[in-house]
Amino acid sequence: MSNASQRPLCCLICRKEIHTGDSYLRCSVVACNSGREKLVFCSERCFDRHRATARHRKAAPVACVAGETAA
């Protein structure tokens, strides 16, 4: 209901806007998806840059579509 829920997502690495209907990636590590800011990435390349600096043992990209809710 707030403006924040309608604001486009933004790639953590390159800052490209991800609009409703666009595909994006998120990190499979729970710590990256908790809290106010969710870490999202526009491409495999951006996700790989995150994985290199985050020092996760087992991290995988999870494909999502902006604006869709998980069932």
MARKE-273823 format. One record per residue: residue number from 1; residue in three letters; z, x negated, y of N, C-alpha, C in turn. Coordinates in nm, 3 decimals, m for minus. Layout:
N
<pt num="NUM" residuo="ala" n_Z="Z" n_X="X" n_Y="Y" ca_Z="Z" ca_X="X" ca_Y="Y" c_Z="Z" c_X="X" c_Y="Y"/>
...
This chain:
71
<pt num="1" residuo="met" n_Z="0.000" n_X="m0.080" n_Y="m0.120" ca_Z="0.000" ca_X="0.000" ca_Y="0.000" c_Z="0.000" c_X="m0.084" c_Y="0.127"/>
<pt num="2" residuo="ser" n_Z="0.050" n_X="m0.205" n_Y="0.119" ca_Z="0.055" ca_X="m0.289" ca_Y="0.237" c_Z="m0.078" c_X="m0.360" c_Y="0.257"/>
<pt num="3" residuo="asn" n_Z="m0.094" n_X="m0.424" n_Y="0.373" ca_Z="m0.214" ca_X="m0.501" ca_Y="0.400" c_Z="m0.229" c_X="m0.618" c_Y="0.306"/>
<pt num="4" residuo="ala" n_Z="m0.117" n_X="m0.675" n_Y="0.261" ca_Z="m0.122" ca_X="m0.790" ca_Y="0.172" c_Z="m0.192" c_X="m0.757" c_Y="0.041"/>
<pt num="5" residuo="ser" n_Z="m0.179" n_X="m0.634" n_Y="m0.008" ca_Z="m0.243" ca_X="m0.598" ca_Y="m0.134" c_Z="m0.395" c_X="m0.582" c_Y="m0.118"/>
<pt num="6" residuo="gln" n_Z="m0.443" n_X="m0.563" n_Y="0.005" ca_Z="m0.585" ca_X="m0.546" ca_Y="0.029" c_Z="m0.651" c_X="m0.674" c_Y="0.081"/>
<pt num="7" residuo="arg" n_Z="m0.571" n_X="m0.775" n_Y="0.113" ca_Z="m0.623" ca_X="m0.901" ca_Y="0.163" c_Z="m0.694" c_X="m0.974" c_Y="0.049"/>
<pt num="8" residuo="pro" n_Z="m0.810" n_X="m1.037" n_Y="0.074" ca_Z="m0.879" ca_X="m1.109" ca_Y="m0.033" c_Z="m0.795" c_X="m1.226" c_Y="m0.082"/>
<pt num="9" residuo="leu" n_Z="m0.812" n_X="m1.257" n_Y="m0.211" ca_Z="m0.746" ca_X="m1.374" ca_Y="m0.267" c_Z="m0.815" c_X="m1.499" c_Y="m0.212"/>
<pt num="10" residuo="cys" n_Z="m0.749" n_X="m1.613" n_Y="m0.223" ca_Z="m0.804" ca_X="m1.737" ca_Y="m0.172" c_Z="m0.782" c_X="m1.847" c_Y="m0.275"/>
<pt num="11" residuo="cys" n_Z="m0.887" n_X="m1.922" n_Y="m0.307" ca_Z="m0.878" ca_X="m2.033" ca_Y="m0.402" c_Z="m0.780" c_X="m2.137" c_Y="m0.350"/>
<pt num="12" residuo="leu" n_Z="m0.689" n_X="m2.179" n_Y="m0.434" ca_Z="m0.588" ca_X="m2.277" ca_Y="m0.396" c_Z="m0.649" c_X="m2.410" c_Y="m0.354"/>
<pt num="13" residuo="ile" n_Z="m0.758" n_X="m2.450" n_Y="m0.415" ca_Z="m0.816" ca_X="m2.582" ca_Y="m0.392" c_Z="m0.915" c_X="m2.584" c_Y="m0.275"/>
<pt num="14" residuo="cys" n_Z="m1.018" n_X="m2.500" n_Y="m0.280" ca_Z="m1.124" ca_X="m2.506" ca_Y="m0.178" c_Z="m1.111" c_X="m2.399" c_Y="m0.069"/>
<pt num="15" residuo="arg" n_Z="m1.017" n_X="m2.307" n_Y="m0.087" ca_Z="m0.990" ca_X="m2.200" ca_Y="0.010" c_Z="m1.101" c_X="m2.096" c_Y="0.022"/>
<pt num="16" residuo="lys" n_Z="m1.190" n_X="m2.089" n_Y="m0.076" ca_Z="m1.295" ca_X="m1.987" ca_Y="m0.077" c_Z="m1.229" c_X="m1.851" c_Y="m0.099"/>
<pt num="17" residuo="glu" n_Z="m1.272" n_X="m1.751" n_Y="m0.023" ca_Z="m1.218" ca_X="m1.616" ca_Y="m0.041" c_Z="m1.273" c_X="m1.553" c_Y="m0.167"/>
<pt num="18" residuo="ile" n_Z="m1.188" n_X="m1.480" n_Y="m0.238" ca_Z="m1.225" ca_X="m1.410" ca_Y="m0.360" c_Z="m1.203" c_X="m1.262" c_Y="m0.333"/>
<pt num="19" residuo="his" n_Z="m1.311" n_X="m1.186" n_Y="m0.323" ca_Z="m1.304" ca_X="m1.046" ca_Y="m0.285" c_Z="m1.298" c_X="m0.955" c_Y="m0.408"/>
<pt num="20" residuo="thr" n_Z="m1.266" n_X="m0.829" n_Y="m0.386" ca_Z="m1.261" ca_X="m0.730" ca_Y="m0.493" c_Z="m1.392" c_X="m0.730" c_Y="m0.571"/>
<pt num="21" residuo="gly" n_Z="m1.382" n_X="m0.737" n_Y="m0.703" ca_Z="m1.499" ca_X="m0.739" ca_Y="m0.789" c_Z="m1.544" c_X="m0.879" c_Y="m0.827"/>
<pt num="22" residuo="asp" n_Z="m1.500" n_X="m0.981" n_Y="m0.753" ca_Z="m1.537" ca_X="m1.119" ca_Y="m0.785" c_Z="m1.453" c_X="m1.169" c_Y="m0.902"/>
<pt num="23" residuo="ser" n_Z="m1.512" n_X="m1.256" n_Y="m0.984" ca_Z="m1.434" ca_X="m1.316" ca_Y="m1.092" c_Z="m1.362" c_X="m1.440" c_Y="m1.038"/>
<pt num="24" residuo="tyr" n_Z="m1.247" n_X="m1.468" n_Y="m1.097" ca_Z="m1.169" ca_X="m1.585" ca_Y="m1.059" c_Z="m1.088" c_X="m1.630" c_Y="m1.180"/>
<pt num="25" residuo="leu" n_Z="m1.025" n_X="m1.745" n_Y="m1.168" ca_Z="m0.942" ca_X="m1.798" ca_Y="m1.275" c_Z="m0.798" c_X="m1.809" c_Y="m1.226"/>
<pt num="26" residuo="arg" n_Z="m0.705" n_X="m1.793" n_Y="m1.319" ca_Z="m0.566" ca_X="m1.820" ca_Y="m1.289" c_Z="m0.513" c_X="m1.911" c_Y="m1.397"/>
<pt num="27" residuo="cys" n_Z="m0.402" n_X="m1.976" n_Y="m1.371" ca_Z="m0.344" ca_X="m2.071" ca_Y="m1.465" c_Z="m0.263" c_X="m1.996" c_Y="m1.570"/>
<pt num="28" residuo="ser" n_Z="m0.269" n_X="m2.042" n_Y="m1.696" ca_Z="m0.196" ca_X="m1.976" ca_Y="m1.804" c_Z="m0.047" c_X="m2.010" c_Y="m1.803"/>
<pt num="29" residuo="val" n_Z="m0.006" n_X="m2.107" n_Y="m1.723" ca_Z="0.135" ca_X="m2.147" ca_Y="m1.716" c_Z="0.211" c_X="m2.045" c_Y="m1.631"/>
<pt num="30" residuo="val" n_Z="0.320" n_X="m1.992" n_Y="m1.686" ca_Z="0.396" ca_X="m1.885" ca_Y="m1.621" c_Z="0.446" c_X="m1.927" c_Y="m1.483"/>
<pt num="31" residuo="ala" n_Z="0.491" n_X="m2.049" n_Y="m1.468" ca_Z="0.544" ca_X="m2.096" ca_Y="m1.339" c_Z="0.440" c_X="m2.089" c_Y="m1.227"/>
<pt num="32" residuo="cys" n_Z="0.314" n_X="m2.098" n_Y="m1.260" ca_Z="0.208" ca_X="m2.091" ca_Y="m1.159" c_Z="0.178" c_X="m1.947" c_Y="m1.118"/>
<pt num="33" residuo="asn" n_Z="0.227" n_X="m1.849" n_Y="m1.191" ca_Z="0.196" ca_X="m1.710" ca_Y="m1.163" c_Z="0.319" c_X="m1.627" c_Y="m1.131"/>
<pt num="34" residuo="ser" n_Z="0.427" n_X="m1.692" n_Y="m1.096" ca_Z="0.547" ca_X="m1.619" ca_Y="m1.059" c_Z="0.575" c_X="m1.642" c_Y="m0.911"/>
<pt num="35" residuo="gly" n_Z="0.654" n_X="m1.557" n_Y="m0.853" ca_Z="0.682" ca_X="m1.568" ca_Y="m0.711" c_Z="0.582" c_X="m1.492" c_Y="m0.626"/>
<pt num="36" residuo="arg" n_Z="0.591" n_X="m1.511" n_Y="m0.496" ca_Z="0.504" ca_X="m1.439" ca_Y="m0.404" c_Z="0.359" c_X="m1.483" c_Y="m0.411"/>
<pt num="37" residuo="glu" n_Z="0.338" n_X="m1.613" n_Y="m0.414" ca_Z="0.201" ca_X="m1.666" ca_Y="m0.414" c_Z="0.154" c_X="m1.689" c_Y="m0.556"/>
<pt num="38" residuo="lys" n_Z="0.046" n_X="m1.626" n_Y="m0.591" ca_Z="m0.017" ca_X="m1.647" ca_Y="m0.721" c_Z="m0.126" c_X="m1.751" c_Y="m0.704"/>
<pt num="39" residuo="leu" n_Z="m0.131" n_X="m1.847" n_Y="m0.795" ca_Z="m0.231" ca_X="m1.952" ca_Y="m0.786" c_Z="m0.360" c_X="m1.904" c_Y="m0.850"/>
<pt num="40" residuo="val" n_Z="m0.467" n_X="m1.895" n_Y="m0.770" ca_Z="m0.597" ca_X="m1.851" ca_Y="m0.820" c_Z="m0.702" c_X="m1.955" c_Y="m0.783"/>
<pt num="41" residuo="phe" n_Z="m0.808" n_X="m1.959" n_Y="m0.864" ca_Z="m0.912" ca_X="m2.060" ca_Y="m0.850" c_Z="m1.048" c_X="m1.994" c_Y="m0.862"/>
<pt num="42" residuo="cys" n_Z="m1.144" n_X="m2.038" n_Y="m0.782" ca_Z="m1.276" ca_X="m1.975" ca_Y="m0.781" c_Z="m1.368" c_X="m2.029" c_Y="m0.890"/>
<pt num="43" residuo="ser" n_Z="m1.335" n_X="m2.146" n_Y="m0.946" ca_Z="m1.425" ca_X="m2.207" ca_Y="m1.046" c_Z="m1.347" c_X="m2.298" c_Y="m1.140"/>
<pt num="44" residuo="glu" n_Z="m1.414" n_X="m2.337" n_Y="m1.250" ca_Z="m1.355" ca_X="m2.432" ca_Y="m1.345" c_Z="m1.325" c_X="m2.565" c_Y="m1.275"/>
<pt num="45" residuo="arg" n_Z="m1.412" n_X="m2.605" n_Y="m1.186" ca_Z="m1.394" ca_X="m2.732" ca_Y="m1.115" c_Z="m1.264" c_X="m2.731" c_Y="m1.034"/>
<pt num="46" residuo="cys" n_Z="m1.238" n_X="m2.621" n_Y="m0.963" ca_Z="m1.114" ca_X="m2.611" ca_Y="m0.886" c_Z="m0.993" c_X="m2.604" c_Y="m0.979"/>
<pt num="47" residuo="phe" n_Z="m1.005" n_X="m2.532" n_Y="m1.091" ca_Z="m0.894" ca_X="m2.526" ca_Y="m1.186" c_Z="m0.864" c_X="m2.664" c_Y="m1.244"/>
<pt num="48" residuo="asp" n_Z="m0.967" n_X="m2.741" n_Y="m1.274" ca_Z="m0.947" ca_X="m2.876" ca_Y="m1.329" c_Z="m0.875" c_X="m2.965" c_Y="m1.229"/>
<pt num="49" residuo="arg" n_Z="m0.901" n_X="m2.950" n_Y="m1.102" ca_Z="m0.830" ca_X="m3.027" ca_Y="m0.999" c_Z="m0.683" c_X="m2.988" c_Y="m0.997"/>
<pt num="50" residuo="his" n_Z="m0.652" n_X="m2.860" n_Y="m1.015" ca_Z="m0.513" ca_X="m2.814" ca_Y="m1.022" c_Z="m0.444" c_X="m2.873" c_Y="m1.145"/>
<pt num="51" residuo="arg" n_Z="m0.510" n_X="m2.864" n_Y="m1.259" ca_Z="m0.451" ca_X="m2.912" ca_Y="m1.384" c_Z="m0.418" c_X="m3.062" c_Y="m1.376"/>
<pt num="52" residuo="ala" n_Z="m0.502" n_X="m3.138" n_Y="m1.309" ca_Z="m0.480" ca_X="m3.283" ca_Y="m1.296" c_Z="m0.355" c_X="m3.315" c_Y="m1.215"/>
<pt num="53" residuo="thr" n_Z="m0.325" n_X="m3.234" n_Y="m1.116" ca_Z="m0.209" ca_X="m3.262" ca_Y="m1.030" c_Z="m0.084" c_X="m3.188" c_Y="m1.074"/>
<pt num="54" residuo="ala" n_Z="m0.097" n_X="m3.080" n_Y="m1.149" ca_Z="0.019" ca_X="m3.000" ca_Y="m1.188" c_Z="0.094" c_X="m3.059" c_Y="m1.307"/>
<pt num="55" residuo="arg" n_Z="0.031" n_X="m3.146" n_Y="m1.382" ca_Z="0.092" ca_X="m3.214" ca_Y="m1.496" c_Z="0.144" c_X="m3.117" c_Y="m1.602"/>
<pt num="56" residuo="his" n_Z="0.063" n_X="m3.015" n_Y="m1.632" ca_Z="0.098" ca_X="m2.922" ca_Y="m1.739" c_Z="0.064" c_X="m2.986" c_Y="m1.873"/>
<pt num="57" residuo="arg" n_Z="0.142" n_X="m2.952" n_Y="m1.976" ca_Z="0.109" ca_X="m3.001" ca_Y="m2.111" c_Z="m0.008" c_X="m2.923" c_Y="m2.167"/>
<pt num="58" residuo="lys" n_Z="0.005" n_X="m2.791" n_Y="m2.165" ca_Z="m0.101" ca_X="m2.705" ca_Y="m2.219" c_Z="m0.131" c_X="m2.597" c_Y="m2.117"/>
<pt num="59" residuo="ala" n_Z="m0.234" n_X="m2.618" n_Y="m2.040" ca_Z="m0.275" ca_X="m2.519" ca_Y="m1.942" c_Z="m0.420" c_X="m2.481" c_Y="m1.969"/>
<pt num="60" residuo="ala" n_Z="m0.447" n_X="m2.354" n_Y="m1.956" ca_Z="m0.584" ca_X="m2.306" ca_Y="m1.976" c_Z="m0.617" c_X="m2.207" c_Y="m1.865"/>
<pt num="61" residuo="pro" n_Z="m0.744" n_X="m2.201" n_Y="m1.827" ca_Z="m0.782" ca_X="m2.101" ca_Y="m1.727" c_Z="m0.790" c_X="m1.963" c_Y="m1.791"/>
<pt num="62" residuo="val" n_Z="m0.743" n_X="m1.864" n_Y="m1.719" ca_Z="m0.749" ca_X="m1.725" ca_Y="m1.764" c_Z="m0.845" c_X="m1.652" c_Y="m1.671"/>
<pt num="63" residuo="ala" n_Z="m0.952" n_X="m1.598" n_Y="m1.726" ca_Z="m1.053" ca_X="m1.527" ca_Y="m1.646" c_Z="m1.001" c_X="m1.390" c_Y="m1.602"/>
<pt num="64" residuo="cys" n_Z="m1.022" n_X="m1.358" n_Y="m1.475" ca_Z="m0.979" ca_X="m1.230" ca_Y="m1.419" c_Z="m1.086" c_X="m1.178" c_Y="m1.324"/>
<pt num="65" residuo="val" n_Z="m1.073" n_X="m1.053" n_Y="m1.286" ca_Z="m1.161" ca_X="m0.994" ca_Y="m1.186" c_Z="m1.072" c_X="m0.939" c_Y="m1.075"/>
<pt num="66" residuo="ala" n_Z="m1.102" n_X="m0.978" n_Y="m0.953" ca_Z="m1.021" ca_X="m0.937" ca_Y="m0.838" c_Z="m1.024" c_X="m0.785" c_Y="m0.822"/>
<pt num="67" residuo="gly" n_Z="m0.907" n_X="m0.728" n_Y="m0.802" ca_Z="m0.897" ca_X="m0.585" ca_Y="m0.781" c_Z="m0.865" c_X="m0.507" c_Y="m0.908"/>
<pt num="68" residuo="glu" n_Z="m0.878" n_X="m0.570" n_Y="m1.023" ca_Z="m0.844" ca_X="m0.501" ca_Y="m1.149" c_Z="m0.701" c_X="m0.534" c_Y="m1.185"/>
<pt num="69" residuo="thr" n_Z="m0.631" n_X="m0.438" n_Y="m1.241" ca_Z="m0.493" ca_X="m0.460" ca_Y="m1.284" c_Z="m0.490" c_X="m0.478" c_Y="m1.435"/>
<pt num="70" residuo="ala" n_Z="m0.397" n_X="m0.559" n_Y="m1.481" ca_Z="m0.383" ca_X="m0.580" ca_Y="m1.626" c_Z="m0.330" c_X="m0.456" c_Y="m1.691"/>
<pt num="71" residuo="ala" n_Z="m0.383" n_X="m0.422" n_Y="m1.808" ca_Z="m0.341" ca_X="m0.301" ca_Y="m1.879" c_Z="m0.216" c_X="m0.326" c_Y="m1.960"/>
